[in-house]
Amino acid sequence: MRLDLWTSAFCASCGAARRVAADAAALVPGLTVTERDVAAHPDDVEHLGIRSTPTIIVRRDDGAEVFRSPGVPTRDQLLVAVAKAL
């Protein structure tokens, strides 16, 4: 399963999102976290419909999206989403 964290250089909440994502990765073996800057990937941002940072997207191994959070989810919300991806 995969967690994509979309951030920007001027995002005040992105640090909190990084911490929540890191907590989830520490607790869930096999969870891959990839951080991407929206400015570096504008075509992907448009294709995915990302409108704000941070945005967290959790995907199953087959790439299907199971959770999206514009903003910072709680650790528990993110862990429930990761469980859906199993």
N, C-alpha and C positions, 0 to 999 in steps of 0.2 A: 504494500500500500504506500501511497505517496501523499505528502503534504506540500503544497505549493504556497509559499508566503510571498505575496506581492507587496513591495514597499516602494518608498520614494525617499530621496535625500532630505526632504523638508517635512517629513511626517513625524509629528509629535508622539503618536501612539504606536509607531512601528517597533520601538524598543520593547514595549509591553507585549506586543504580539510575538516578537522573537523569544522572549522569556517563556511564554505559554507554549510555543511550538517546541522549544528546547526541553521543557518539562515533559511534554507528551513523548518526545523522542527518547528521553531517558527512561520512561516507564514502559514503553511499548517496543519490544524487540522487532526489528524488521521495518520500522517506520522510517522512511526516507524523507528528510526535510530539505527542500530546495528553495532558497530565497532568490527572488528576481526583482530587479529594479524596473519599475514601469517605464522609465525614460529609455532604458536600453532595449526594451522589447515592445515597441508601440503597436506592431501588427498583432502580436499575441494578445495584448491588452484589449484591442478593439474586437478581435475575434471572440475572446472570452467574455466580453461585456463588463470588464472591470471598470468601475466608476469612482472608486475611492481607495485610499490606502490607509491602513493595511487591509488587504483582503487575503483570507486563508481559504484554500480549496483543498478538500480531502478527496482522493481518488482511490478506487480499488486497483488491484494489479492490472485489470483489463482496461484501465483508463477512465472508467465510468465515474462521474462526479457523484459523491454521496453527501457532501456537505459544503456549504459556502458561507463564510462569515465576513461581510464587510464590517470592519472594526475589529475589536479585540474580544474573542470569546473567553469565557472562563476556562480554566484547566479542565473542569468536569465536563463542560459542554464539548470541548474538543476531544476528550477521551471517549465520550459517547459516540461522537461522529467517527472516530477511528474504529471503534468497535463495529460500526455499521459497514466499514470497509473490509472487514475480515471475511 
